[in-house]
Amino acid sequence: MPRPIEALIHADALTHNLARARAPAPDARIWAVVKANAYGHGIERVFDALRAADGFALLDLDEAQRLRALGWRGPILLLEGVFEPRDLELCSRLNLWHAVHCTEQIDWLSRHKTHQPHRVFLKMNSGMNRLGFTPTTFRSAWARLNALPQVDEISLMTHFSDADSAVGIAHQVAAFERATQDLPGERSLSNSAALLRHAGVRTDWVRAGILLYGSAPDAPEHDLLHWGLQPTLTLRSRLIGLQTLQPGDSVGYGSRFTASEAMRIGIVACGYADAYPRHAGSGTPVLVDGVRCATLGRVSMDMLAVDLRPVPAAGMGSEVTLWGRGPQGSVLPIDLVAQAAGTVGYELMCALAPRVPVVMA
Ligand SMILES: Cc1ncc(COP(=O)(O)O)c(C=O)c1O
């Protein structure tokens, strides 16, 4: 028998979350962001559930090829554009739209031989200082692109650094609008957090990532239920060991938890080599048979310990939900586990280990 751990992908939840993404901006088209192998879910696994999206946005040419191989004929956007000149050949061949964020990419495009002019998304650095032309260099980049026979249509994009917090997006929207007000072309501004928290932004294309995968972009301020989202990824396992501790007994490497009373604990077949964050300390929420319990001590490579006091009936083989959907309609948001580990839901889902079998629920 294999180790009892498995990951479940909930296709119905992906479809639900995509529909949820449409509500705040009903006139906008939606890029389903599927970079990082669909945030760890697997592009092939999410494709059917997300095919009502207007396009797919990602980074890797390999992932773009996989989408075309699945039969997707609609728009695909390379969010970081091409990484070297020859990538443009694949863009021409597969009709990939691509971001243009630096002068080198314009130079490459100007030397690219193609009968198929490209749709590009010119990216502005409106304050995040990651990729893009500054507001002062944006217009000359646009003019250069506009003069190229290799370019068909130019759309305008920027990315927000603080859409998930009180800092907000007003300063970046203002910078973007000042520099683009008389430029033609479709706009793509909002990510998940901007879409949910700043619904009034003028954006023709929304780039929805994390919300599709059932994680609140602004956790812990809000959780997935607040935004009407459903978990799309469940990590579940079973109890493979039981111990009864006496006062003074400790648990796991480094003896990080010491019992102050007699208590029963369970050992779960899940560790950091499966994706569970090692930095999640004692007290991280976990469901045993759908009942909220807490982890104890350090997470090991293949195991972790849970306090069974809230669920006395639990025993060998009891179902343990590390995050996602538990039995009897219970839910443990991935964001709660992420928070306990000092990280975000994005990181946990992207880290799902290859050794964990994945099934479609
Ligand atoms: C340029 C760009 N657009 C959109 C997204 C999607 O963001 P989110 O997953 O927060 O919706 C990302 C993700 O990092 C991104 O880099």
The ligand as a Tripos MOL2 file, in Angstrom:
@<TRIPOS>MOLECULE
LIG
   16    16     1     0     0
SMALL
NO_CHARGES

@<TRIPOS>ATOM
      1 C1          2.3610   40.2000  -13.9850 C.3       1 LIG1
      2 C2          1.4250   39.3900  -13.1560 C.ar      1 LIG1
      3 N1          0.1120   39.4930  -13.3690 N.ar      1 LIG1
      4 C3         -0.7850   38.7960  -12.6380 C.ar      1 LIG1
      5 C4         -0.3710   37.9480  -11.6370 C.ar      1 LIG1
      6 C5         -1.4030   37.2020  -10.8300 C.3       1 LIG1
      7 O1         -1.3710   37.6360   -9.5140 O.3       1 LIG1
      8 P1         -2.3520   36.9910   -8.4160 P.3       1 LIG1
      9 O2         -1.9980   35.5510   -8.3490 O.co2     1 LIG1
     10 O3         -2.0100   37.7090   -7.1720 O.co2     1 LIG1
     11 O4         -3.7300   37.2230   -8.9290 O.co2     1 LIG1
     12 C6          0.9860   37.8180  -11.3670 C.ar      1 LIG1
     13 C7          1.4200   36.9530  -10.2780 C.2       1 LIG1
     14 O5          2.3880   37.1290   -9.6070 O.2       1 LIG1
     15 C8          1.9150   38.5570  -12.1550 C.ar      1 LIG1
     16 O6          3.2300   38.4610  -11.9440 O.3       1 LIG1
@<TRIPOS>BOND
     1     1     2 1
     2     2     3 ar
     3     2    15 ar
     4     3     4 ar
     5     4     5 ar
     6     5     6 1
     7     5    12 ar
     8     6     7 1
     9     7     8 1
    10     8     9 2
    11     8    10 1
    12     8    11 1
    13    12    13 1
    14    12    15 ar
    15    13    14 2
    16    15    16 1
@<TRIPOS>SUBSTRUCTURE
     1 LIG1         1 GROUP 0 **** ****
